[in-house]
Every structure is written in C-alpha cells, then in structure tokens.
C-alpha cells in the first residue's frame, strides 16, 4: 500500500489545480433530510423519565430536611 507513496507524491505538485470545477447540485441532491426526532429523551420512555424525576425530587427533599436538622432550624 505504501510502496510507491514517495513516487506518487513527487509526480504531482501541490500547486497544480485539480480538474474538478464547481458544478451546481441537482434538485434531488439539494434536499437535506434530517433524521426524525425520537420521542425518547436520553433513550428513556416517558414513564422512566417520570420515575427519575420523582426520585430526584425525593432526594432533594431528604437532603433539604437533613440540612435543616444539622443546622438546628427544625427539630424532631
């Protein structure tokens, strides 16, 4: 694969213009198709996202209650 690499590199100059010229694109090539957006966020279903949200909310409340207990703002 790399046997004639030096010969091929010496045969062409980097300053020579390529034969490739600008060619306008056709109508069929002009349309850009974007992938369809999935209804899944982070690869999870809506129920899984709901469970994660409830778990984060519960963790927030527990950490907040522990902070209030440590600072003696509330007492049990």
Phi and psi restraints in degrees (range 20) as a CNS / XPLOR table:
assign (resid 1 and name C) (resid 2 and name N)
       (resid 2 and name CA) (resid 2 and name C) 1.0 -100.0 20.0 2
assign (resid 2 and name N) (resid 2 and name CA)
       (resid 2 and name C) (resid 3 and name N) 1.0 14.9 20.0 2
assign (resid 2 and name C) (resid 3 and name N)
       (resid 3 and name CA) (resid 3 and name C) 1.0 -64.7 20.0 2
assign (resid 3 and name N) (resid 3 and name CA)
       (resid 3 and name C) (resid 4 and name N) 1.0 -47.0 20.0 2
assign (resid 3 and name C) (resid 4 and name N)
       (resid 4 and name CA) (resid 4 and name C) 1.0 -106.1 20.0 2
assign (resid 4 and name N) (resid 4 and name CA)
       (resid 4 and name C) (resid 5 and name N) 1.0 26.1 20.0 2
assign (resid 4 and name C) (resid 5 and name N)
       (resid 5 and name CA) (resid 5 and name C) 1.0 -64.6 20.0 2
assign (resid 5 and name N) (resid 5 and name CA)
       (resid 5 and name C) (resid 6 and name N) 1.0 -42.4 20.0 2
assign (resid 5 and name C) (resid 6 and name N)
       (resid 6 and name CA) (resid 6 and name C) 1.0 -67.1 20.0 2
assign (resid 6 and name N) (resid 6 and name CA)
       (resid 6 and name C) (resid 7 and name N) 1.0 -38.3 20.0 2
assign (resid 6 and name C) (resid 7 and name N)
       (resid 7 and name CA) (resid 7 and name C) 1.0 -67.1 20.0 2
assign (resid 7 and name N) (resid 7 and name CA)
       (resid 7 and name C) (resid 8 and name N) 1.0 -40.6 20.0 2
assign (resid 7 and name C) (resid 8 and name N)
       (resid 8 and name CA) (resid 8 and name C) 1.0 -67.9 20.0 2
assign (resid 8 and name N) (resid 8 and name CA)
       (resid 8 and name C) (resid 9 and name N) 1.0 -36.3 20.0 2
assign (resid 8 and name C) (resid 9 and name N)
       (resid 9 and name CA) (resid 9 and name C) 1.0 -70.3 20.0 2
assign (resid 9 and name N) (resid 9 and name CA)
       (resid 9 and name C) (resid 10 and name N) 1.0 -35.0 20.0 2
assign (resid 9 and name C) (resid 10 and name N)
       (resid 10 and name CA) (resid 10 and name C) 1.0 -75.8 20.0 2
assign (resid 10 and name N) (resid 10 and name CA)
       (resid 10 and name C) (resid 11 and name N) 1.0 -24.6 20.0 2
assign (resid 10 and name C) (resid 11 and name N)
       (resid 11 and name CA) (resid 11 and name C) 1.0 -72.6 20.0 2
assign (resid 11 and name N) (resid 11 and name CA)
       (resid 11 and name C) (resid 12 and name N) 1.0 -28.8 20.0 2
assign (resid 11 and name C) (resid 12 and name N)
       (resid 12 and name CA) (resid 12 and name C) 1.0 -113.8 20.0 2
assign (resid 12 and name N) (resid 12 and name CA)
       (resid 12 and name C) (resid 13 and name N) 1.0 144.7 20.0 2
assign (resid 12 and name C) (resid 13 and name N)
       (resid 13 and name CA) (resid 13 and name C) 1.0 -96.8 20.0 2
assign (resid 13 and name N) (resid 13 and name CA)
       (resid 13 and name C) (resid 14 and name N) 1.0 146.4 20.0 2
assign (resid 13 and name C) (resid 14 and name N)
       (resid 14 and name CA) (resid 14 and name C) 1.0 -76.5 20.0 2
assign (resid 14 and name N) (resid 14 and name CA)
       (resid 14 and name C) (resid 15 and name N) 1.0 -13.0 20.0 2
assign (resid 14 and name C) (resid 15 and name N)
       (resid 15 and name CA) (resid 15 and name C) 1.0 -94.0 20.0 2
assign (resid 15 and name N) (resid 15 and name CA)
       (resid 15 and name C) (resid 16 and name N) 1.0 -5.7 20.0 2
assign (resid 15 and name C) (resid 16 and name N)
       (resid 16 and name CA) (resid 16 and name C) 1.0 -76.0 20.0 2
assign (resid 16 and name N) (resid 16 and name CA)
       (resid 16 and name C) (resid 17 and name N) 1.0 141.1 20.0 2
assign (resid 16 and name C) (resid 17 and name N)
       (resid 17 and name CA) (resid 17 and name C) 1.0 -79.0 20.0 2
assign (resid 17 and name N) (resid 17 and name CA)
       (resid 17 and name C) (resid 18 and name N) 1.0 142.7 20.0 2
assign (resid 17 and name C) (resid 18 and name N)
       (resid 18 and name CA) (resid 18 and name C) 1.0 -76.1 20.0 2
assign (resid 18 and name N) (resid 18 and name CA)
       (resid 18 and name C) (resid 19 and name N) 1.0 159.1 20.0 2
assign (resid 18 and name C) (resid 19 and name N)
       (resid 19 and name CA) (resid 19 and name C) 1.0 -76.4 20.0 2
assign (resid 19 and name N) (resid 19 and name CA)
       (resid 19 and name C) (resid 20 and name N) 1.0 -11.5 20.0 2
assign (resid 19 and name C) (resid 20 and name N)
       (resid 20 and name CA) (resid 20 and name C) 1.0 -73.5 20.0 2
assign (resid 20 and name N) (resid 20 and name CA)
       (resid 20 and name C) (resid 21 and name N) 1.0 122.6 20.0 2
assign (resid 20 and name C) (resid 21 and name N)
       (resid 21 and name CA) (resid 21 and name C) 1.0 -112.6 20.0 2
assign (resid 21 and name N) (resid 21 and name CA)
       (resid 21 and name C) (resid 22 and name N) 1.0 168.4 20.0 2
assign (resid 21 and name C) (resid 22 and name N)
       (resid 22 and name CA) (resid 22 and name C) 1.0 -68.1 20.0 2
assign (resid 22 and name N) (resid 22 and name CA)
       (resid 22 and name C) (resid 23 and name N) 1.0 129.9 20.0 2
assign (resid 22 and name C) (resid 23 and name N)
       (resid 23 and name CA) (resid 23 and name C) 1.0 -127.2 20.0 2
assign (resid 23 and name N) (resid 23 and name CA)
       (resid 23 and name C) (resid 24 and name N) 1.0 128.4 20.0 2
assign (resid 23 and name C) (resid 24 and name N)
       (resid 24 and name CA) (resid 24 and name C) 1.0 -65.1 20.0 2
assign (resid 24 and name N) (resid 24 and name CA)
       (resid 24 and name C) (resid 25 and name N) 1.0 146.7 20.0 2
assign (resid 24 and name C) (resid 25 and name N)
       (resid 25 and name CA) (resid 25 and name C) 1.0 -81.4 20.0 2
assign (resid 25 and name N) (resid 25 and name CA)
       (resid 25 and name C) (resid 26 and name N) 1.0 153.1 20.0 2
assign (resid 25 and name C) (resid 26 and name N)
       (resid 26 and name CA) (resid 26 and name C) 1.0 -83.6 20.0 2
assign (resid 26 and name N) (resid 26 and name CA)
       (resid 26 and name C) (resid 27 and name N) 1.0 168.1 20.0 2
assign (resid 26 and name C) (resid 27 and name N)
       (resid 27 and name CA) (resid 27 and name C) 1.0 -60.0 20.0 2
assign (resid 27 and name N) (resid 27 and name CA)
       (resid 27 and name C) (resid 28 and name N) 1.0 -39.4 20.0 2
assign (resid 27 and name C) (resid 28 and name N)
       (resid 28 and name CA) (resid 28 and name C) 1.0 -69.6 20.0 2
assign (resid 28 and name N) (resid 28 and name CA)
       (resid 28 and name C) (resid 29 and name N) 1.0 -29.9 20.0 2
assign (resid 28 and name C) (resid 29 and name N)
       (resid 29 and name CA) (resid 29 and name C) 1.0 -80.7 20.0 2
assign (resid 29 and name N) (resid 29 and name CA)
       (resid 29 and name C) (resid 30 and name N) 1.0 -19.8 20.0 2
assign (resid 29 and name C) (resid 30 and name N)
       (resid 30 and name CA) (resid 30 and name C) 1.0 -73.9 20.0 2
assign (resid 30 and name N) (resid 30 and name CA)
       (resid 30 and name C) (resid 31 and name N) 1.0 -25.2 20.0 2
assign (resid 30 and name C) (resid 31 and name N)
       (resid 31 and name CA) (resid 31 and name C) 1.0 -76.2 20.0 2
assign (resid 31 and name N) (resid 31 and name CA)
       (resid 31 and name C) (resid 32 and name N) 1.0 125.8 20.0 2
assign (resid 31 and name C) (resid 32 and name N)
       (resid 32 and name CA) (resid 32 and name C) 1.0 -102.3 20.0 2
assign (resid 32 and name N) (resid 32 and name CA)
       (resid 32 and name C) (resid 33 and name N) 1.0 123.9 20.0 2
assign (resid 32 and name C) (resid 33 and name N)
       (resid 33 and name CA) (resid 33 and name C) 1.0 -100.9 20.0 2
assign (resid 33 and name N) (resid 33 and name CA)
       (resid 33 and name C) (resid 34 and name N) 1.0 122.2 20.0 2
assign (resid 33 and name C) (resid 34 and name N)
       (resid 34 and name CA) (resid 34 and name C) 1.0 -93.4 20.0 2
assign (resid 34 and name N) (resid 34 and name CA)
       (resid 34 and name C) (resid 35 and name N) 1.0 145.3 20.0 2
assign (resid 34 and name C) (resid 35 and name N)
       (resid 35 and name CA) (resid 35 and name C) 1.0 -64.5 20.0 2
assign (resid 35 and name N) (resid 35 and name CA)
       (resid 35 and name C) (resid 36 and name N) 1.0 144.1 20.0 2
assign (resid 35 and name C) (resid 36 and name N)
       (resid 36 and name CA) (resid 36 and name C) 1.0 -66.9 20.0 2
assign (resid 36 and name N) (resid 36 and name CA)
       (resid 36 and name C) (resid 37 and name N) 1.0 134.1 20.0 2
assign (resid 36 and name C) (resid 37 and name N)
       (resid 37 and name CA) (resid 37 and name C) 1.0 -75.3 20.0 2
assign (resid 37 and name N) (resid 37 and name CA)
       (resid 37 and name C) (resid 38 and name N) 1.0 129.1 20.0 2
assign (resid 37 and name C) (resid 38 and name N)
       (resid 38 and name CA) (resid 38 and name C) 1.0 -79.8 20.0 2
assign (resid 38 and name N) (resid 38 and name CA)
       (resid 38 and name C) (resid 39 and name N) 1.0 153.9 20.0 2
assign (resid 38 and name C) (resid 39 and name N)
       (resid 39 and name CA) (resid 39 and name C) 1.0 -80.9 20.0 2
assign (resid 39 and name N) (resid 39 and name CA)
       (resid 39 and name C) (resid 40 and name N) 1.0 -2.6 20.0 2
assign (resid 39 and name C) (resid 40 and name N)
       (resid 40 and name CA) (resid 40 and name C) 1.0 -94.0 20.0 2
assign (resid 40 and name N) (resid 40 and name CA)
       (resid 40 and name C) (resid 41 and name N) 1.0 129.2 20.0 2
assign (resid 40 and name C) (resid 41 and name N)
       (resid 41 and name CA) (resid 41 and name C) 1.0 -102.6 20.0 2
assign (resid 41 and name N) (resid 41 and name CA)
       (resid 41 and name C) (resid 42 and name N) 1.0 125.8 20.0 2
assign (resid 41 and name C) (resid 42 and name N)
       (resid 42 and name CA) (resid 42 and name C) 1.0 59.9 20.0 2
assign (resid 42 and name N) (resid 42 and name CA)
       (resid 42 and name C) (resid 43 and name N) 1.0 23.2 20.0 2
assign (resid 42 and name C) (resid 43 and name N)
       (resid 43 and name CA) (resid 43 and name C) 1.0 75.5 20.0 2
assign (resid 43 and name N) (resid 43 and name CA)
       (resid 43 and name C) (resid 44 and name N) 1.0 15.9 20.0 2
assign (resid 43 and name C) (resid 44 and name N)
       (resid 44 and name CA) (resid 44 and name C) 1.0 -113.3 20.0 2
assign (resid 44 and name N) (resid 44 and name CA)
       (resid 44 and name C) (resid 45 and name N) 1.0 152.4 20.0 2
assign (resid 44 and name C) (resid 45 and name N)
       (resid 45 and name CA) (resid 45 and name C) 1.0 -78.5 20.0 2
assign (resid 45 and name N) (resid 45 and name CA)
       (resid 45 and name C) (resid 46 and name N) 1.0 171.6 20.0 2
assign (resid 45 and name C) (resid 46 and name N)
       (resid 46 and name CA) (resid 46 and name C) 1.0 -64.5 20.0 2
assign (resid 46 and name N) (resid 46 and name CA)
       (resid 46 and name C) (resid 47 and name N) 1.0 -37.0 20.0 2
assign (resid 46 and name C) (resid 47 and name N)
       (resid 47 and name CA) (resid 47 and name C) 1.0 -66.5 20.0 2
assign (resid 47 and name N) (resid 47 and name CA)
       (resid 47 and name C) (resid 48 and name N) 1.0 -39.3 20.0 2
assign (resid 47 and name C) (resid 48 and name N)
       (resid 48 and name CA) (resid 48 and name C) 1.0 -65.0 20.0 2
assign (resid 48 and name N) (resid 48 and name CA)
       (resid 48 and name C) (resid 49 and name N) 1.0 -39.7 20.0 2
assign (resid 48 and name C) (resid 49 and name N)
       (resid 49 and name CA) (resid 49 and name C) 1.0 -65.1 20.0 2
assign (resid 49 and name N) (resid 49 and name CA)
       (resid 49 and name C) (resid 50 and name N) 1.0 -36.2 20.0 2
assign (resid 49 and name C) (resid 50 and name N)
       (resid 50 and name CA) (resid 50 and name C) 1.0 -63.9 20.0 2
assign (resid 50 and name N) (resid 50 and name CA)
       (resid 50 and name C) (resid 51 and name N) 1.0 -43.1 20.0 2
assign (resid 50 and name C) (resid 51 and name N)
       (resid 51 and name CA) (resid 51 and name C) 1.0 -63.8 20.0 2
assign (resid 51 and name N) (resid 51 and name CA)
       (resid 51 and name C) (resid 52 and name N) 1.0 -41.8 20.0 2
assign (resid 51 and name C) (resid 52 and name N)
       (resid 52 and name CA) (resid 52 and name C) 1.0 -62.8 20.0 2
assign (resid 52 and name N) (resid 52 and name CA)
       (resid 52 and name C) (resid 53 and name N) 1.0 -41.3 20.0 2
assign (resid 52 and name C) (resid 53 and name N)
       (resid 53 and name CA) (resid 53 and name C) 1.0 -63.4 20.0 2
assign (resid 53 and name N) (resid 53 and name CA)
       (resid 53 and name C) (resid 54 and name N) 1.0 -42.2 20.0 2
assign (resid 53 and name C) (resid 54 and name N)
       (resid 54 and name CA) (resid 54 and name C) 1.0 -64.4 20.0 2
assign (resid 54 and name N) (resid 54 and name CA)
       (resid 54 and name C) (resid 55 and name N) 1.0 -41.1 20.0 2
assign (resid 54 and name C) (resid 55 and name N)
       (resid 55 and name CA) (resid 55 and name C) 1.0 -64.3 20.0 2
assign (resid 55 and name N) (resid 55 and name CA)
       (resid 55 and name C) (resid 56 and name N) 1.0 -41.0 20.0 2
assign (resid 55 and name C) (resid 56 and name N)
       (resid 56 and name CA) (resid 56 and name C) 1.0 -66.3 20.0 2
assign (resid 56 and name N) (resid 56 and name CA)
       (resid 56 and name C) (resid 57 and name N) 1.0 -39.6 20.0 2
assign (resid 56 and name C) (resid 57 and name N)
       (resid 57 and name CA) (resid 57 and name C) 1.0 -63.9 20.0 2
assign (resid 57 and name N) (resid 57 and name CA)
       (resid 57 and name C) (resid 58 and name N) 1.0 -42.4 20.0 2
assign (resid 57 and name C) (resid 58 and name N)
       (resid 58 and name CA) (resid 58 and name C) 1.0 -64.1 20.0 2
assign (resid 58 and name N) (resid 58 and name CA)
       (resid 58 and name C) (resid 59 and name N) 1.0 -42.8 20.0 2
assign (resid 58 and name C) (resid 59 and name N)
       (resid 59 and name CA) (resid 59 and name C) 1.0 -62.3 20.0 2
assign (resid 59 and name N) (resid 59 and name CA)
       (resid 59 and name C) (resid 60 and name N) 1.0 -39.7 20.0 2
assign (resid 59 and name C) (resid 60 and name N)
       (resid 60 and name CA) (resid 60 and name C) 1.0 -61.1 20.0 2
assign (resid 60 and name N) (resid 60 and name CA)
       (resid 60 and name C) (resid 61 and name N) 1.0 -44.9 20.0 2
assign (resid 60 and name C) (resid 61 and name N)
       (resid 61 and name CA) (resid 61 and name C) 1.0 -65.4 20.0 2
assign (resid 61 and name N) (resid 61 and name CA)
       (resid 61 and name C) (resid 62 and name N) 1.0 -41.9 20.0 2
assign (resid 61 and name C) (resid 62 and name N)
       (resid 62 and name CA) (resid 62 and name C) 1.0 -65.2 20.0 2
assign (resid 62 and name N) (resid 62 and name CA)
       (resid 62 and name C) (resid 63 and name N) 1.0 -45.5 20.0 2
assign (resid 62 and name C) (resid 63 and name N)
       (resid 63 and name CA) (resid 63 and name C) 1.0 -64.9 20.0 2
assign (resid 63 and name N) (resid 63 and name CA)
       (resid 63 and name C) (resid 64 and name N) 1.0 -39.5 20.0 2
assign (resid 63 and name C) (resid 64 and name N)
       (resid 64 and name CA) (resid 64 and name C) 1.0 -63.0 20.0 2
assign (resid 64 and name N) (resid 64 and name CA)
       (resid 64 and name C) (resid 65 and name N) 1.0 -42.6 20.0 2
assign (resid 64 and name C) (resid 65 and name N)
       (resid 65 and name CA) (resid 65 and name C) 1.0 -65.5 20.0 2
assign (resid 65 and name N) (resid 65 and name CA)
       (resid 65 and name C) (resid 66 and name N) 1.0 -39.6 20.0 2
assign (resid 65 and name C) (resid 66 and name N)
       (resid 66 and name CA) (resid 66 and name C) 1.0 -65.0 20.0 2
assign (resid 66 and name N) (resid 66 and name CA)
       (resid 66 and name C) (resid 67 and name N) 1.0 -39.0 20.0 2
assign (resid 66 and name C) (resid 67 and name N)
       (resid 67 and name CA) (resid 67 and name C) 1.0 -64.3 20.0 2
assign (resid 67 and name N) (resid 67 and name CA)
       (resid 67 and name C) (resid 68 and name N) 1.0 -39.8 20.0 2
assign (resid 67 and name C) (resid 68 and name N)
       (resid 68 and name CA) (resid 68 and name C) 1.0 -66.6 20.0 2
assign (resid 68 and name N) (resid 68 and name CA)
       (resid 68 and name C) (resid 69 and name N) 1.0 -37.1 20.0 2
assign (resid 68 and name C) (resid 69 and name N)
       (resid 69 and name CA) (resid 69 and name C) 1.0 -67.3 20.0 2
assign (resid 69 and name N) (resid 69 and name CA)
       (resid 69 and name C) (resid 70 and name N) 1.0 -40.8 20.0 2
assign (resid 69 and name C) (resid 70 and name N)
       (resid 70 and name CA) (resid 70 and name C) 1.0 -67.0 20.0 2
assign (resid 70 and name N) (resid 70 and name CA)
       (resid 70 and name C) (resid 71 and name N) 1.0 -37.3 20.0 2
assign (resid 70 and name C) (resid 71 and name N)
       (resid 71 and name CA) (resid 71 and name C) 1.0 -86.8 20.0 2
assign (resid 71 and name N) (resid 71 and name CA)
       (resid 71 and name C) (resid 72 and name N) 1.0 4.4 20.0 2
assign (resid 71 and name C) (resid 72 and name N)
       (resid 72 and name CA) (resid 72 and name C) 1.0 59.9 20.0 2
assign (resid 72 and name N) (resid 72 and name CA)
       (resid 72 and name C) (resid 73 and name N) 1.0 33.0 20.0 2
assign (resid 72 and name C) (resid 73 and name N)
       (resid 73 and name CA) (resid 73 and name C) 1.0 -81.2 20.0 2
assign (resid 73 and name N) (resid 73 and name CA)
       (resid 73 and name C) (resid 74 and name N) 1.0 -29.1 20.0 2
assign (resid 73 and name C) (resid 74 and name N)
       (resid 74 and name CA) (resid 74 and name C) 1.0 -132.9 20.0 2
assign (resid 74 and name N) (resid 74 and name CA)
       (resid 74 and name C) (resid 75 and name N) 1.0 160.8 20.0 2
assign (resid 74 and name C) (resid 75 and name N)
       (resid 75 and name CA) (resid 75 and name C) 1.0 -144.3 20.0 2
assign (resid 75 and name N) (resid 75 and name CA)
       (resid 75 and name C) (resid 76 and name N) 1.0 146.2 20.0 2
